[in-house]
Amino acid sequence: MEEPVIAAKQPIAVDVVSGKNYFWCACGKSAAQPFCDGAHKGSSFTPVAYKAEADRKVFFCACKKTSKSPMCDGTHNKL
């Protein structure tokens, strides 16, 4: 099984817009972190869809090890 690339060891804060869809990079190779840019092509990874329920700041996982993808769960603190 392929392992994702750790893009960063801290979450990435994003101000999301209610009703908008976002596609989180699961492979860690995207140059547009935390979002997918298609860099996963040819791998077993696929982006994870996230639909914002409200205008607010959320914290997307950048270590790619979260158990609550695409949101950070603090796993980066154990790496």
C-alpha positions in Angstrom: 0.0 0.0 0.0 1.3 3.4 -0.9 1.9 6.0 1.9 1.0 9.6 1.4 3.7 12.3 1.3 3.7 14.5 4.4 3.0 18.0 3.0 3.5 19.7 6.4 3.5 18.8 10.1 0.8 21.3 11.0 -2.7 21.9 9.7 -3.6 24.4 7.0 -6.2 27.0 8.0 -8.7 27.9 5.2 -11.6 30.3 5.3 -14.3 28.2 3.6 -17.5 29.5 2.0 -20.9 27.9 2.8 -22.1 25.6 0.1 -18.8 25.4 -1.8 -17.1 22.1 -2.6 -13.4 21.6 -1.8 -11.2 18.7 -2.8 -8.6 17.8 -0.3 -5.3 16.3 -1.5 -4.9 12.8 0.0 -1.6 12.0 -1.6 0.4 14.9 -0.3 2.0 15.6 -3.7 -0.2 18.6 -4.7 1.5 22.0 -5.2 -1.8 23.6 -4.2 -1.9 22.2 -0.6 -4.3 21.4 1.0 -6.2 21.0 -2.2 -5.9 18.5 -5.1 -4.1 19.6 -8.3 -4.2 16.2 -9.9 -0.7 15.2 -8.8 -2.1 11.8 -7.6 -2.6 10.6 -11.1 -1.1 7.1 -11.6 -1.3 6.4 -7.8 -3.9 4.7 -5.6 -5.0 8.0 -4.1 -8.1 10.1 -4.8 -9.0 13.5 -3.5 -11.6 13.8 -0.7 -14.6 16.0 -1.2 -15.6 18.5 1.5 -18.7 20.7 1.3 -18.6 23.7 3.6 -21.7 23.9 5.7 -21.0 27.5 6.9 -18.7 30.4 6.2 -15.9 29.7 8.8 -12.2 28.8 9.3 -11.4 25.1 9.1 -8.2 23.3 9.5 -7.3 20.8 6.8 -4.8 18.0 7.5 -1.4 18.5 5.9 0.4 15.5 7.4 -2.1 13.2 5.6 -2.3 10.8 8.6 -5.6 12.1 10.1 -8.3 9.7 11.0 -10.9 12.4 10.3 -10.0 13.3 6.7 -9.9 15.9 5.4 -9.8 17.7 8.8 -6.9 17.7 11.1 -7.2 15.5 14.2 -3.8 16.4 15.8 -2.0 13.3 14.5 0.9 15.5 13.3 1.8 16.0 16.9 2.8 12.3 17.1 5.0 12.3 14.0 
